[in-house]
């Protein structure tokens, strides 16, 4: 039996593919070339993927990760020892240094981290973020539209080669998973996700992974026009220090597995997307990553945000414990006289830590998963997870309504919905076993109608789940207590003493028992 | 005897009869609940003989009456609650007697009337208490059921939680008196008597973002902007002395300007530039745990941009000629 390496420890397919490409940029025969078509001269020889002039010409601010690796490899010749040129950044003490006692008692230059000099990162791990379709983000933004509260979600998708940048990688987003969270009008907070393992397992079966996170920072300017304030611009900040640190934490949780590093991981491909107002005051999406230096500083827990100045971070001053070592951080900036000066990282502008990643939607929308409104004939949407706060519950009546939209041989369409699949594995009634889920995921991946139908007929757990839903959800929403008719008038007159009521023989108005005449038409009670 | 009197009257004038009016307290064996039922309603009590006569005339339902005080020619309309008044008398709610300028024992003319159904009504609450009702719609739906019809310029009382709320009927459609039984009414309100409209907090318009809070807002968080002018000092001098933390850690470091060279000018300049938002102090939040993000909800500008604006402002100020030594120059020797 072959045990498969989990996705999180495997080199991503896109990296495997790109490492086989040579990445040379072919150039056509130019006006200065005086030779036949099949020959090349210095004017038309292919250039390296990291060629600075070419990148400048194409307006690419950061070279791609693989181009960066080629550049490091290329300058060193083709020796065997130099195949792993990437070295991870370290801001914490190297543990288990055997030359002396552990840190508070002794330290040496080998285990002590270097003084960090912040540089803007020249390359980026992901060159583009592509959100597959509009409905996907609309459904995500609906939470904010309905409640006015901000929302955070994980971008679910995969990495693919990006052709517009030499050896580039793009992250394509197929769905947004909304984890348990505490959201406010002006903030968000991740809560512990008890389903994390289950979800990662499901994603692996679908051949997808978490490629990033997205949050809304929408501040309504005019609710009638649906505009939001333009808050993130060059005079304020693009990503606040808190967001940078959270992004760095998430990047550290999702390392980029690569063979080019001795540690077998380097940086991260995890992206950050902000949904906020743009110049025209409409909601727009901006993608970022934090630099590997920032991620290393956060890993060493030496970076803190500031209270009133979101664009400034601060290097921690008091160690958390005796063993906690805080290394010096400096950066160079131009002072008011235009001279380059070195500054201490207290405080430190987070723009030194940011790498921006363009985010957008393709001209031709692509649907890995059906999203509610994509199919116009279907009215029912399967509710998104963890939205109890705005009264959207999965399962029960929603499941029945959603399922009733599809006939038996449309089960493939029904199952091609990320939130639906997620419900199958995370619901607290009948969780469908891994084995069956794998079959369904394979069918969804291959869009195999026959297998999906077979699955729907054969899977006992699924039948049981539907039966349970019908049993307790058929009449209505089983989880929401039925609120009595909100009209206090009808509630007060007929509530409680329904038996002690007589109806007027003239106008049929329902009167209280004590009255001798009708309170509506004024006529006496007829016997 | 009274019945005869009635019949004579009714024969003489087709559809009206005169009765002596009394307030609800004059009702024989009246109870408190009965009295308040009459008082907070628009229905009167008539003698039982009136019912017999009305039946003979085959009056359209619901029974509505026009009340006229012949002495002062005041008119209002009402419904009928019961036919249980003593013969020759009508029991009227107090407000109606005031409305018509009647005293107990006066005579009133009662005519059967047919009123159009109401489509629109405008009421004016006579006290500010009305604004404190949480669900005015429900209260009115219940209370106005006790009225059969409304007449313009009536002051109608309703009871709510033991207190009396009065309304003035300002406007009615389609006529000046309308029937409000079984009809859909568009109800409108005038501002209550004695109500002064507060200047409403206008929600920020499209372009207007709330400006950044001034320096005191930042100082309030237990952290004083480094030597920030006179006002700041005064504000914090009440609680002088250094803060301490229970866990023995040092207090978060005091503010450090991004560019040390201009640090002095920054902190001093905060009170100088009144039209510019104060430069927020840099205060470290060392207890931050990743995973929690909050957003600003005011028009934020980054510190170095603010500092630059301040510098420019100061430069432009310095560029202006000082007017301390104004006036022309003279020589002592006089003109040559």
Interface residues (C-beta under 8 A of the other chain):
Chain A: X150 X152 X184 X186 X187 X188 X189 X190 X215 X217 X219 X221 X222 X225 X227 X229 X231 X235 X236 X237 X240 X242 X243 X245 X246 X248 X249 X281 X298 X304 X305 X306 X307 X308 X309 X310 X311 X312 X314 X316 X317 X318 X335 X336 X346 X347 X349 X487 X488 X489 X492 X493 X506 X507 X516 X517 X519 X520 X521 X522 X523 X524
Chain B: X43 X61 X62 X63 X79 X80 X81 X82 X83 X135 X138 X141 X142 X145 X146 X148 X181 X182 X204 X205 X206 X207 X209 X218 X221 X223 X249 X250 X253 X256 X258 X259 X261 X262 X280 X281 X282 X283 X284 X285 X286 X288 X290 X291 X292 X293 X294 X295 X296 X297 X300 X301 X302 X303 X304 X305 X311
